[in-house]
């Protein structure tokens, strides 16, 4: 009798109340689902299969849909430094030559909410909506935007770092080296702009422009577009959106991901584990562990050097080490064959390393974790499309 344990590949359960993994009896086809939890004691947001932002409850793993595929999106702690992320009339926002109003006829990127319409008044001069602050170090400004009746929108982090999005093509026409755009449902985009601040007072915001990046100085008073969910955070990328309403807000890291006891479905003498993953950080060791408390475990570990290691431990002693190299922010299919005398590491179906060393696991492997059992390795920061164990 064989079993297939599947996390991902369409099996991720989205919505509130938990996330499921499935176990399938490969002889009978009978499938059952088990809930998985995590230790993140705070809400967060994620993009659902309809392309809308939804709330992820505390202790619930974050499943987001990226390019139409459900993935486990593990992130580090982050803080939205804007005091008001959705009320663009709130403290800190400076509105130059525009009117701001909620539009009940245009749904927000957030389910059940209305978007904000920013429409120009008929005046000559630079037109922007921005927040001023003094910051030090690398930060990323992001905002959700949608076309109204005007084709271009600009973002700025001080006057020296601008980017321009063409709504019609969905492409960044200026500033692609330091900005990113994500296309979502209903004509919405999330555009982000990173910048290294010097500590002086500067501005971040949006402005009306044309395809050259020049400020739109003449207006008929009819130009408008829609905006929602603004965020400013430290670092060089935009993580999941964090709601604020009068004060900064922090979303805790996704930590402590662990399955229930799955040992009865794993043949400890021979199994394969496949991981389809994109690592987002290698500032610290990142690890996936399949193991048990007695020291029988298999560790898939990425180090800051870009080296990928697979360690086999039997009764607390390392018996095998396999290795290869991978790059950050590239998707890989990592497959490990665990069999005494015939252990192998594949990356994208290409054999990377092998071992003929014999070993014996004295007991079954119980849990799958996105971290090290000992807690000495950082919680993983990655987009996980699938984890599959076959035995």
Beta strands, then each sheet from edge to edge (+ up, - down):
strand 1: 3-8
strand 2: 19-25
strand 3: 31-36
strand 4: 44-47
strand 5: 53-56
strand 6: 63-66
strand 7: 69-73
strand 8: 78-80
strand 9: 93-96
strand 10: 98-107
strand 11: 114-120
strand 12: 128-147
strand 13: 152-157
strand 14: 162-166
strand 15: 171-174
strand 16: 179-183
strand 17: 188-207
strand 18: 224-234
strand 19: 249-251
strand 20: 270-279
strand 21: 286-291
strand 22: 297-302
strand 23: 307-314
strand 24: 317-325
strand 25: 332-339
strand 26: 343-347
strand 27: 350-355
strand 28: 367-369
strand 29: 382-390
sheet 1: 3+ 2- 1+ 29- 7+ 6-
sheet 2: 3+ 2- 1+ 29- 20+ 25- 26+ 27-
sheet 3: 4+ 5-
sheet 4: 8+ 19-
sheet 5: 9+ 12- 17+ 13- 14+ 15-
sheet 6: 9+ 12- 18+ 11- 10+
sheet 7: 9+ 12- 17+ 16-
sheet 8: 24+ 23- 22+ 21- 28+
end
